[in-house]
Amino acid sequence: MGFQLKKGASKYESPIAGKQPAVVSKFEDIGEQETKFGLKSQCRIIYTLQEVGSGGQQKRISQTLTASLHEKSALSAVVTSILGSVPDVFDADSIIGKQVLLNLGVIVKDGIERTRLYGVEAAPAGQNVQCPKIKAMRTGTPANAGRGKKKFTLLRSNSGRYQKGIETYTVEML
């Protein structure tokens, strides 16, 4: 029997609203996505919270952003809050494992309360949220399994804009 889902069933537990200690656990290039501003290159940052759910696992929350480090971009603001400034060459791995403080709030959408990420701040001194150990696995579809996952670097041009740099691949071993 194949993969099955039951409509309306969800094991997801929303984090508690307010200031939440967290660690940056993953940065993903999700490619070009259709947005209200047209087709844009997107990335996703996944944060692991200190808060633990009923199953004993740490809760997570993600943030999807346009992959641009223009001075007015949301990604630029997040990188600045985590690293203190935007580097000339941004390597996504430079923020993995960084401690942060997330500002979470509650919204009501379609009659359901949902937790929303409103801001990312530098963590207070001494914060130490642990990122759970992840079992090594292959990423991607069977057609590209074993080829690795895509990483990218954003490079600043003379105009001050950032462009996607040369793509490199890392292989995750089983």
N, C-alpha and C positions, 0 to 999 in steps of 0.2 A: 504494500500500500504506500502511496506517495505522501508527500507533505500535505497536511490538512490544517485548516484553521476553523475555529468556530466563531461565527459572527457575534459580536458583543462581548466575547470573553477576552479578558486581558489580565495578565499577572503584574502589569506595571503598577508600581506604587509611586505616587508623586512625592518629591521631597517636600519638606516643611518650608514654608515661605520665611524669608528673613535672611540674615547674613549666615552663609554656610561655608565652613572651611572645606577646601577641595584641592585636588592635584590635577594638573593637565596630564591625561593618560594617553591621548591619541590625537593625531592631526592627520586628516585624510584629504586627499585631492579627490573630489567627487566629479570632476570634469565640468563640461559646459552644461548648464541647466537653464531652462526657460524661466525668466523672472518677469515681473511687471515692467522692467526696463529693457526687456529683450533677452537674448542669449548671452549669459555671463559665465565666466569660469568661476566655480564655487569650491569652497573648502569647508570642512567640518572639524570643529574642535570638540573633543569629548573630555568631560571633567568627571573624575571619580570623587564623590563626596565622602565625608567622614561618617555621615548618617548611614545607619544600617537598616535594611528592610526586614520584614517579618521572616524571610527565608535565610537570614543571617549574612546576606551579601551586601556590600556597599552599594548605595544608590548611585546612579549616573545621570548626567544631563548633558545634552549636546547643544552646540551653537553652529548654525550654518551661515557662512559669510561669503561675500564676493572676494575672490582671491586677488586683491589689489591692496597695495600699501601706499596709495595716494594719501596725502596728509589728511584728507577729510573722510577717508574710508573707515568702516567699523573695524576691519582687521587691524588697521594701523593703530586705532585706539586700544584694542585688546593687547597687541604686541607691546605698545608703550607702557600699559599698566603692568604687564608681566616682567618685561626686561628693563624698563626705565626709559628706553628710547627705541627708535626704529633703526636697525643697522642698515648699512649700505647694501649688504647682501644678507638676506634673511633665509636661514636654513630652518625648516619646520622642526627639526629635531632639537633645536636650541630651547624650545619651550616645553618639551616633554619632561615630566617630572617636576616642573616648577609648582611651588605652593601658591595658591591664590585664595581669595575670599570672594565668594559669589553673592550677589544681591538678587535674591529670588522673590517674586511676587506671585499673587494668584489672580487669574482672569477667569471669566466665565465665557465659554465658547460652546454654542449649541446646547446650552443648559447644563454643561458639565464644567466643574471647576478644574482648571489646569494650572500647573506651576510654570511660570515664565522666567527666563533669565534676563534680568535688566542691566546687570553690570558686572564687570570683573575688576577686582582691586588687588593690589599687592598684599600678600599675606603678612600678618603680624609676626614679629620675631618669635621664633620658637615653635611655630606651627609645623606639624609633621604628619600630614595625612598620608597614609601608606597606599600605594597603588597595588591592587591584588596581582599575584603572579598569574600570568596568562600562559596557558599551554601553547607550545609552538605548534603552528598549523600552517598548511598551505592556504594561500589566498587566491581568490579568483575562480573562474569557471573551469571545468575539466579541460577545456581547450587551452587555457593558459596556466593551469595549475603548475606550480613549481618554477615558474618564470620570475616570481617575486612580486612585490608590491611597488607601486609607483611612488617616488618621492619627487619633490620639485623644489627649486630654489627661485626666489624672486630677486631680480637684479634691478637696481636703480639706473635709469638712463640719465643722460645729461639734462633732460627736461624736468627731472624730479619725479617722473612717473616710474612705476615698477612694471616690469614685464616678466613673464614666465621664462625661466632660464632653461638650461639643458636638463632634460629628464634623466634621472639615474634610477637604477633598480637595485633593490636588496632582496635577497632570497631568504625566506624563512624555512628552516629545515624542520622536518617532522621528527 
